[in-house]
């Protein structure tokens, strides 16, 4: 995880640099500032990853601008301005007050999930689990087949191939092939009796929320949010001002779902905690791990 004291407020592009950061140059880009930064000290060319983190009791947001290591003169990754971005400050404020947020937040904008790309993904708690997963140094498990195997395996209780096959309904030759590949990566290990265990680093923690902002078209926003719940623990919809009839419809449907709803910058309903399968939690955690450890390519728009 990124550990710094860089604070960026997205729409205003106001930048507050901590002591360990040096501002190298700024220029006006699409109505926003492009910031070139380098880390003070020995790791001067370290890239700053997109994301947002709660550090020392304040939300640290890194998005909506270009961050470049000073060793490169190529353009950084930019984000196109769209109407929904006007709602992002309200989305960030809502994220900061999610249930349990005081235990720590990890927030990633525009994260690709197993199904869809929410405006934000927010993990409440679970920071130790993320750190343990990063220390594992195993590539993210993004294949659904491999995630199924990881989900059925246990860190301490060995599972036989026959047990795995019965749980996953996978051909035994394919199952053995996937187990061999996962063993080579370090994700799983075979015991002396021929049974299998997964590495303890594959232990999801915290509660993961998908946050979607929409200026209009509530039915479409709700449809998207419900898709995210195939892997996220729950969703939060952040909407702009609505008329009484539209606000009533949105409130009723989101409450029936148990989801979260923000209208015109105010919480209407906070999301409930939903039970998830181990596979859902593993998949969501692996995609989050991938987003935090795979830096965006420079020179892409």
C-alpha positions in Angstrom: 0.0 0.0 0.0 1.0 3.5 -0.7 2.3 5.3 2.5 2.6 9.0 2.0 1.2 12.3 3.1 0.0 13.6 -0.3 -3.5 15.0 -0.2 -5.3 15.8 -3.5 -8.9 17.1 -3.5 -10.1 15.9 -6.9 -12.3 18.5 -8.5 -10.5 21.6 -7.1 -7.1 20.1 -7.8 -5.8 21.6 -4.5 -2.6 19.9 -3.5 -1.2 19.7 0.0 2.3 18.2 -0.1 3.8 16.6 3.0 7.4 17.2 4.0 8.8 14.1 2.3 7.4 15.3 -1.1 8.9 18.0 -3.4 6.8 19.7 -6.0 8.8 19.7 -9.2 6.5 21.5 -11.7 2.8 22.2 -12.4 1.0 23.1 -15.5 -2.6 23.7 -16.4 -4.1 20.6 -18.0 -7.8 20.5 -19.0 -8.8 22.9 -16.3 -6.8 20.9 -13.7 -3.2 21.0 -12.6 -0.8 18.4 -13.7 1.6 17.7 -10.9 5.1 16.3 -11.2 6.4 15.0 -7.9 9.4 13.2 -6.7 9.9 11.6 -3.3 12.5 13.3 -1.1 15.2 10.9 -0.1 16.7 7.8 -1.6 13.7 6.6 -3.6 13.3 9.8 -5.7 11.8 8.1 -8.8 9.2 6.1 -7.0 5.8 6.3 -8.8 2.8 7.4 -6.8 0.0 5.0 -7.3 -3.6 6.1 -7.8 -5.8 5.5 -4.9 -7.0 6.9 -1.6 -6.0 6.0 1.9 -6.9 7.1 5.4 -3.6 8.1 7.0 -3.2 9.8 10.4 -7.0 10.3 10.5 -7.3 12.1 7.2 -8.4 10.8 3.8 -5.7 10.8 1.2 -7.0 10.8 -2.3 -4.8 10.4 -5.4 -6.7 10.6 -8.7 -7.9 13.0 -11.4 -4.5 14.2 -12.4 -1.2 13.0 -13.7 1.6 11.9 -11.5 5.0 11.3 -13.1 8.3 10.1 -11.8 10.8 12.8 -12.7 12.9 10.2 -14.6 10.3 10.2 -17.3 9.1 13.1 -19.5 6.1 11.2 -21.0 2.6 12.2 -20.2 0.9 10.4 -17.3 -2.4 8.7 -17.2 -5.3 11.2 -17.5 -9.0 10.9 -16.8 -11.6 12.4 -19.0 -13.9 14.8 -17.2 -17.5 13.6 -17.1 -20.7 14.9 -15.4 -20.5 12.4 -12.6 -17.2 13.8 -11.4 -19.1 16.7 -10.0 -20.4 14.2 -7.5 -17.0 12.8 -6.5 -16.5 15.1 -3.5 -19.8 13.8 -2.1 -18.8 10.3 -2.9 -15.5 10.7 -1.0 -17.2 12.3 1.9 -19.6 9.4 2.1 -16.8 6.9 1.9 -15.1 8.6 4.8 -18.2 8.0 6.9 -19.0 4.4 6.0 -19.7 2.1 8.9 -16.5 1.2 10.6 -14.4 3.7 8.6 -12.5 4.7 11.7 -10.8 1.3 11.6 -9.1 2.3 8.3 -10.0 2.9 4.7 -8.4 1.8 1.4 -10.1 3.5 -1.6 -9.3 3.0 -5.3 -11.0 5.0 -8.1 -12.1 3.3 -11.3 -11.0 -0.2 -10.2 -11.7 -3.0 -12.6 -13.6 -5.7 -10.7 -14.7 -9.2 -11.6 -17.7 -7.6 -13.2 -17.8 -3.8 -14.0 -15.7 -0.8 -13.0 -17.2 1.2 -10.1 -16.3 4.9 -9.7 -14.7 3.9 -6.4 -14.0 0.7 -4.4 -13.6 1.2 -0.7 -12.3 -1.4 1.7 -13.2 -0.7 5.4 -10.6 -2.3 7.6 -8.6 -5.3 6.3 -5.3 -3.3 6.0 -3.3 -6.0 7.7 -4.7 -8.5 5.3 -3.8 -6.4 2.3 -0.3 -6.0 3.6 0.0 -9.8 4.2 -1.2 -10.4 0.6 1.4 -7.9 -0.7 4.2 -9.7 1.1 3.2 -13.0 -0.5 4.6 -11.8 -3.8 2.3 -14.1 -5.8 0.7 -12.5 -8.9 -3.0 -11.6 -8.4 -5.3 -14.5 -8.9 -7.8 -13.1 -11.4 -8.8 -16.4 -13.1 -12.2 -17.5 -11.7 -11.1 -21.2 -11.9 -8.0 -20.5 -9.8 -10.0 -18.3 -7.4 -12.4 -21.2 -6.9 -9.6 -23.5 -6.0 -8.1 -20.9 -3.6 -11.5 -20.4 -2.0 -12.0 -24.1 -1.3 -8.5 -24.7 0.1 -7.7 -23.8 3.7 -4.4 -22.6 5.1 -4.2 -25.2 7.9 -6.6 -28.0 6.9 -5.3 -29.9 3.9 -7.8 -30.8 1.1 -7.6 -33.8 -1.2 -8.0 -33.6 -4.9 -11.1 -35.6 -4.6 -12.6 -33.2 -2.1 -11.7 -30.2 -4.3 -13.2 -32.0 -7.4 -16.5 -32.6 -5.5 -16.7 -29.0 -4.3 -15.7 -27.3 -7.6 -17.1 -29.8 -10.2 -14.0 -29.5 -12.3 -12.4 -32.3 -14.4 -9.6 -33.9 -12.4 -7.0 -33.5 -15.1 -7.8 -29.7 -15.3 -7.9 -29.5 -11.6 -4.4 -31.1 -11.2 -3.1 -28.8 -14.0 -4.4 -25.7 -12.2 -3.0 -26.9 -8.8 0.4 -27.4 -10.4 0.4 -23.9 -11.9 -0.7 -22.4 -8.5 2.0 -24.4 -6.7 4.7 -23.0 -9.1 3.4 -19.4 -8.3 3.6 -20.1 -4.6 -0.1 -19.7 -4.0 -0.6 -23.3 -2.8 1.5 -26.2 -1.5 1.2 -30.0 -1.6 1.5 -31.9 1.6 3.4 -35.2 2.1 0.1 -37.0 1.9 -0.8 -35.5 -1.5 -3.3 -33.1 -0.1 -3.3 -29.3 -0.7 -3.3 -26.1 1.4 -3.3 -22.5 0.3 -0.9 -19.8 1.6 -2.3 -17.9 4.6 -1.7 -14.7 2.7 -4.9 -15.4 0.8 -7.2 -14.4 3.7 -9.5 -11.5 2.8 -10.3 -9.0 5.5 -12.6 -6.0 6.0 -15.7 -5.0 4.2 -15.5 -4.0 0.5 -18.0 -1.5 -1.0 -18.5 -0.5 -4.6 -19.4 3.2 -5.0 -21.2 4.5 -8.1 -22.0 8.2 -8.8 -24.7 9.2 -11.3 -26.0 12.6 -12.1 -29.1 11.1 -13.7 -30.6 7.8 -14.9 -31.2 6.2 -11.5 -32.5 2.9 -13.0 -29.2 2.4 -14.9 -27.2 3.3 -11.8 -29.1 0.8 -9.7 -28.6 -1.9 -12.3 -24.9 -1.3 -12.3 -24.7 -1.3 -8.5 -26.5 -4.6 -8.2 -24.0 -6.2 -10.6 -21.2 -5.0 -8.4 -22.7 -7.0 -5.5 -21.8 -10.2 -7.3 -18.3 -9.5 -5.8 -18.5 -6.5 -3.5 -20.0 -6.8 0.0 -22.4 -4.0 -0.8 -22.9 -0.9 -2.9 -23.3 2.9 -2.4 -25.2 5.0 -4.9 -24.3 8.7 -5.0 -26.9 10.8 -6.8 -27.3 14.4 -7.5 -30.4 16.5 -6.6 -33.7 14.6 -7.4 -37.3 15.6 -7.5 -39.6 14.2 -4.8 -41.0 11.3 -6.9 -37.5 10.2 -8.1 -36.0 10.5 -4.6 -38.8 8.4 -3.2 -38.3 5.7 -5.8 -34.6 5.6 -5.3 -35.0 5.5 -1.5 -37.5 2.7 -1.6 -35.5 0.5 -4.0 -32.1 1.0 -2.3 -33.6 0.3 1.2 -35.2 -2.9 -0.2 -31.7 -3.9 -1.4 -30.0 -3.0 1.8 -27.6 -0.8 -0.2 -26.3 2.7 0.6 -27.8 5.9 -0.9 -26.5 9.5 -1.0 -28.7 12.2 -2.6 -27.5 15.7 -3.1 -24.5 15.2 -0.7 -26.5 13.7 2.2 -26.8 10.2 3.4 -30.3 8.8 3.0 -29.4 5.2 3.9 -26.0 3.7 4.9 -25.3 0.2 3.5 -25.9 -2.9 5.6 -23.3 -5.6 6.1 -24.1 -8.6 3.8 -22.9 -12.2 4.0 -20.6 -13.2 1.2 -19.2 -16.5 -0.1 -15.5 -17.2 0.4 -15.2 -17.1 -3.4 -16.7 -13.6 -3.6 -14.3 -12.3 -1.0 -11.3 -13.9 -2.5 -12.1 -12.5 -6.0 -12.8 -9.0 -4.7 -9.6 -9.0 -2.6 -7.5 -10.3 -5.5 -8.8 -7.6 -7.8 -8.1 -4.9 -5.2 -4.6 -6.3 -4.6 -4.1 -6.1 -8.4 -5.2 -2.5 -8.5 -2.9 -1.5 -5.7 0.2 -3.3 -6.9 0.0 -2.9 -10.7 1.0 0.7 -11.5 -0.8 2.4 -14.4 1.3 2.6 -17.6 2.8 5.9 -18.3 2.1 7.5 -21.7 -1.5 6.3 -21.8 -4.5 8.5 -22.0 
